Amino acid sequence: MENLAIEAEKISFSYPDQRDVFKNISFKIKKGESVALIGANGAGKSTLLLHLNGLLKGTGILKINGKVTDKKNLKEIRRLAGIVFQDSSSQLFMPSVFDDVAFGLENLGFSKEETKAKVFNILKEIGIYDKKEKFSHHLSIGEQRKTAIACVLAMSPEILVLDEPSSNLDPRSRRNFIQLLKKINVTKIIATHDLDMAMDLCERTILLSDGRVFADGKSEDILNDKILLEKAGL
């Protein structure tokens, strides 16, 4: 049996007022893989990511760690696959960085001592321990994104899903963020327009175009194929 983190079989989805965003998309991602999801604006990258956490559901079969993304498994699916949105500030709403990261643990029933210890460890690992008492919306964009990742990692996900993680970051913050993601040892799927980051972080790339998987293979092959990228609007 394959050791799969994500298995998508003929996934289709359309919003009520639009044509199909994608149709009959199929792919498999093994546990431990880092996969870039690329495509032109409107290709459906963000919409597909929202399926991985059960926030959207189209037709077809989608499994996360062997569990079908249906209502019965939704709570477990959302623990297994943690999403960091492009606008990280939308995930931060508590009085401080510490409180934002502790929120999920407290809702899971962790004691105050257990929560404090775990939050401190994660903040040190992410590199924002010194910001723990700061109001999240007073942080830089890069620090907010790190805080959002810390919130997700606190829930011990097996899959980390990131939507445009390098957007709006200055060059130094971008480099630091790439180094941080390299250290996080879980399955990763990263939707991005930053093709250099995709090459640096992901051994595999899935290219979406015209509502389908246009290419799926080694990042080196896909990201260096200028003709292929031009055909896909990149």
C-alpha positions as CSV (number, residue, x, y, z in Angstrom):
1,M,0.0,0.0,0.0
2,E,1.3,3.4,-0.9
3,N,2.4,5.8,1.9
4,L,0.2,8.7,0.7
5,A,-0.4,12.0,2.4
6,I,-2.9,13.3,-0.2
7,E,-4.8,11.4,-2.8
8,A,-7.1,13.3,-5.2
9,E,-9.1,11.4,-7.8
10,K,-11.1,13.3,-10.4
11,I,-11.8,16.4,-8.3
12,S,-14.0,19.0,-9.9
13,F,-15.2,22.3,-8.5
14,S,-17.1,25.4,-9.7
15,Y,-18.4,28.4,-7.9
16,P,-22.1,29.1,-8.4
17,D,-21.5,32.1,-10.7
18,Q,-18.5,30.7,-12.7
19,R,-17.4,28.0,-15.1
20,D,-15.5,25.0,-13.7
21,V,-12.4,26.2,-11.7
22,F,-11.0,22.7,-12.4
23,K,-12.3,19.5,-13.7
24,N,-11.3,15.9,-13.1
25,I,-8.0,16.7,-11.3
26,S,-6.1,13.7,-10.1
27,F,-2.7,13.5,-8.2
28,K,-1.0,11.8,-5.3
29,I,1.4,13.2,-2.8
30,K,3.5,10.9,-0.7
31,K,4.2,11.5,3.0
32,G,7.3,13.7,3.4
33,E,7.2,15.2,-0.1
34,S,7.4,19.0,-0.7
35,V,5.3,19.9,-3.7
36,A,4.9,23.3,-5.4
37,L,1.5,24.1,-6.9
38,I,1.9,26.7,-9.7
39,G,-0.3,28.2,-12.4
40,A,-1.4,31.6,-13.7
41,N,-3.9,33.7,-11.8
42,G,-7.3,32.0,-11.9
43,A,-5.8,28.5,-12.4
44,G,-7.4,27.3,-9.1
45,K,-4.4,27.0,-6.8
46,S,-6.0,28.6,-3.8
47,T,-9.3,26.9,-4.4
48,L,-7.6,23.5,-4.5
49,L,-5.7,24.2,-1.3
50,L,-9.0,24.9,0.5
51,H,-10.2,21.4,-0.5
52,L,-7.3,19.9,1.4
53,N,-8.6,21.2,4.7
54,G,-12.3,20.6,4.0
55,L,-13.1,24.3,3.7
56,L,-14.4,23.6,0.2
57,K,-15.7,20.4,-1.3
58,G,-16.2,19.6,-4.9
59,T,-17.0,16.3,-6.6
60,G,-14.6,13.3,-6.8
61,I,-12.6,11.6,-4.0
62,L,-10.1,13.4,-1.9
63,K,-8.2,11.6,0.9
64,I,-5.9,13.0,3.5
65,N,-3.7,10.3,5.1
66,G,-6.2,7.8,3.9
67,K,-9.3,9.6,5.3
68,V,-12.0,10.8,3.0
69,T,-12.7,14.5,3.4
70,D,-16.3,14.2,4.5
71,K,-18.3,15.5,7.5
72,K,-17.5,12.5,9.6
73,N,-13.7,13.0,9.3
74,L,-13.7,16.8,9.1
75,K,-12.3,17.5,12.6
76,E,-9.4,15.0,12.1
77,I,-8.8,16.3,8.5
78,R,-8.3,19.8,9.8
79,R,-5.9,18.7,12.4
80,L,-3.9,16.6,9.9
81,A,-3.7,19.4,7.2
82,G,-2.9,22.9,8.5
83,I,-3.4,25.8,6.1
84,V,-1.4,29.1,6.3
85,F,-3.3,31.7,4.2
86,Q,-1.7,34.3,2.0
87,D,-3.1,37.0,4.3
88,S,-1.7,35.6,7.5
89,S,-3.3,38.4,9.6
90,S,-6.7,36.9,8.9
91,Q,-5.6,33.9,11.1
92,L,-4.5,36.1,14.0
93,F,-7.2,37.6,16.3
94,M,-6.0,37.2,20.0
95,P,-4.4,39.9,22.2
96,S,-0.8,38.6,21.7
97,V,1.3,36.2,19.7
98,F,1.4,33.8,22.6
99,D,-2.4,33.8,22.9
100,D,-2.8,33.2,19.1
101,V,-0.5,30.1,19.2
102,A,-2.1,28.8,22.4
103,F,-5.7,29.2,21.2
104,G,-5.9,25.8,19.4
105,L,-4.1,23.9,22.2
106,E,-6.5,25.3,24.8
107,N,-9.5,24.3,22.8
108,L,-8.0,20.8,22.6
109,G,-8.0,20.6,26.4
110,F,-4.2,21.0,27.1
111,S,-3.4,22.2,30.6
112,K,-2.0,25.7,31.1
113,E,1.4,24.2,31.8
114,E,1.4,22.0,28.8
115,T,0.2,24.8,26.6
116,K,2.8,27.2,27.8
117,A,5.7,24.7,27.3
118,K,4.5,23.8,23.8
119,V,4.0,27.4,22.7
120,F,7.4,28.5,24.0
121,N,9.1,25.6,22.2
122,I,7.3,26.4,18.9
123,L,8.0,30.1,19.1
124,K,11.7,29.4,19.7
125,E,11.8,27.0,16.8
126,I,10.1,29.5,14.5
127,G,12.3,32.4,15.7
128,I,9.7,34.7,17.2
129,Y,10.0,33.9,20.9
130,D,11.0,37.5,21.6
131,K,7.6,38.6,20.1
132,K,5.5,36.5,22.3
133,E,3.8,39.4,24.2
134,K,3.4,41.5,21.1
135,F,0.0,42.2,19.5
136,S,0.1,40.1,16.3
137,H,-1.2,43.0,14.1
138,H,1.8,45.2,15.2
139,L,4.3,42.7,13.7
140,S,5.8,42.9,10.2
141,I,4.3,40.8,7.4
142,G,7.1,38.2,7.8
143,E,6.6,38.0,11.6
144,Q,2.8,37.6,11.1
145,R,3.4,34.8,8.7
146,K,5.7,33.1,11.1
147,T,3.1,33.5,13.8
148,A,0.5,31.9,11.6
149,I,2.8,29.0,10.9
150,A,3.4,28.6,14.6
151,C,-0.4,28.5,15.2
152,V,-0.7,25.7,12.7
153,L,2.4,23.7,13.9
154,A,1.0,23.9,17.5
155,M,-1.7,21.5,16.3
156,S,0.9,18.9,15.2
157,P,-0.2,18.7,11.6
158,E,1.2,16.0,9.3
159,I,0.7,18.2,6.2
160,L,1.5,21.9,5.9
161,V,-0.4,23.8,3.2
162,L,0.9,27.3,2.3
163,D,-0.7,29.8,0.0
164,E,1.8,32.3,-1.6
165,P,4.1,32.2,1.5
166,S,6.7,34.6,0.0
167,S,4.3,37.3,-1.2
168,N,5.0,40.8,0.1
169,L,8.2,39.8,1.9
170,D,11.4,41.8,1.4
171,P,14.4,39.9,0.1
172,R,15.9,39.2,3.6
173,S,12.6,38.1,5.1
174,R,12.0,35.9,2.0
175,R,15.4,34.2,2.4
176,N,14.8,33.7,6.2
177,F,11.3,32.3,5.5
178,I,12.7,29.8,2.9
179,Q,15.3,28.6,5.4
180,L,12.5,28.2,8.0
181,L,10.3,26.1,5.7
182,K,13.3,23.8,4.9
183,K,13.6,23.0,8.6
184,I,9.9,22.0,9.0
185,N,9.9,18.2,8.6
186,V,6.3,17.5,7.4
187,T,4.6,17.0,4.0
188,K,4.4,20.4,2.4
189,I,2.3,21.7,-0.5
190,I,3.0,25.3,-1.5
191,A,1.0,27.3,-3.9
192,T,3.2,30.1,-5.3
193,H,4.1,32.4,-8.2
194,D,7.7,32.5,-6.8
195,L,9.2,30.0,-9.1
196,D,12.7,30.4,-7.6
197,M,11.3,29.5,-4.2
198,A,9.5,26.5,-5.7
199,M,12.8,25.3,-7.1
200,D,14.6,25.9,-3.8
201,L,12.0,24.1,-1.6
202,C,10.2,21.5,-3.7
203,E,11.5,18.5,-5.5
204,R,8.2,18.2,-7.3
205,T,5.9,20.7,-9.1
206,I,2.3,20.4,-10.2
207,L,1.3,22.9,-12.8
208,L,-2.4,23.8,-13.2
209,S,-3.8,25.3,-16.4
210,D,-7.2,25.4,-18.1
211,G,-8.8,23.6,-15.2
212,R,-6.5,20.6,-15.3
213,V,-3.1,19.2,-14.3
214,F,-1.1,20.6,-17.1
215,A,2.2,19.0,-15.9
216,D,3.4,17.0,-12.9
217,G,7.0,16.1,-12.4
218,K,10.4,17.1,-11.1
219,S,10.6,20.8,-10.3
220,E,13.9,21.1,-12.2
221,D,12.3,19.8,-15.4
222,I,9.1,21.8,-15.2
223,L,10.5,25.1,-14.0
224,N,13.2,25.2,-16.6
225,D,10.8,24.4,-19.5
226,K,10.1,27.9,-20.8
227,I,7.8,26.7,-23.6
228,L,5.7,24.7,-21.1
229,L,5.5,27.7,-18.7
230,E,4.5,30.1,-21.5
231,K,1.7,27.7,-22.7
232,A,0.4,27.7,-19.1
233,G,0.4,31.5,-18.9
234,L,3.5,31.8,-16.8
